[in-house]
Amino acid sequence: MSEYENMTVAELKELLKEAGLPVSGKKADLIARLVDSQEEDVSTSEDEMTEEELDDEEEDFEDDYEDEDWDDEDIVEEHVARQKPVLSDDLKASLALRAAQKKGTPKFRRTEWFRYKRLSRSGWRKPHGMDNKQRRNFKYRGSLVRIGHGKVNAASGLHPSGFEEVMVHNSRDLDVIDAETQAARIGSTVGGRKREMIHSRADELGIRVLNRRRER
């Protein structure tokens, strides 16, 4: 984003011409058009998701739930077996369809997100204003949130692996979990000592912990 801001209007128009995009508008419009075209290129270049890519998506999904105060220097790399859920053929097809639909779902950005850093960190906001380009559905201003971007109902609320998530705060909460269809997610307020007890108890019961930390 910053590399476009440092470029001149003439240079931006050259990039737009090479990409086959319109070159009209102000500098902010040109930048927004280039950013949108980059995101579209990334989404269209992806092939169908394989099982390995699903596992990578699971890792990215789980990394989002790691606590920010965790020190990476204290982590020791250790292999942890990942349990797989027992899924029916219909549910597997629903999960694959949801993953395919997710590729076509645009990234929803609020108005002027590319201009101000504080707006780029915030979530979606409905655009207002009589002359708002995003509200008027100008294509280069980004997508609007509309009905129709919903996912498959059969896979609703499931982890990308297919597990149903169950929040746990102590080792006793694991006793009610079905290891074949459910997985545990440890609460963010659970301390390190209690977390280790949950890990050991989950290993005994064969339960997968979605946000498991590697042992120090």
Buried (B, 14 or more C-beta within 10 A) or exposed (E): EEEBEEBEEEEBBEBBEEEEBEBEBEBBBBBBBBBBBEBEEEBEEEEEBEEEEBEEBBEEBBEEEEEEEEEEEEEEEEEEEBBEBEBEEEBEBBBBBBBEBBEEEBEBBBBBBBEEEEBEEEEBBEBEEEEBBBBEEBEBBBBBEEEEEEBBEBBEEBBBBBBEBBEBEBBEBBEEBEBEBBBBBBBEEBEEEBBBBBBEBBBEEEBBBBBBBEEE
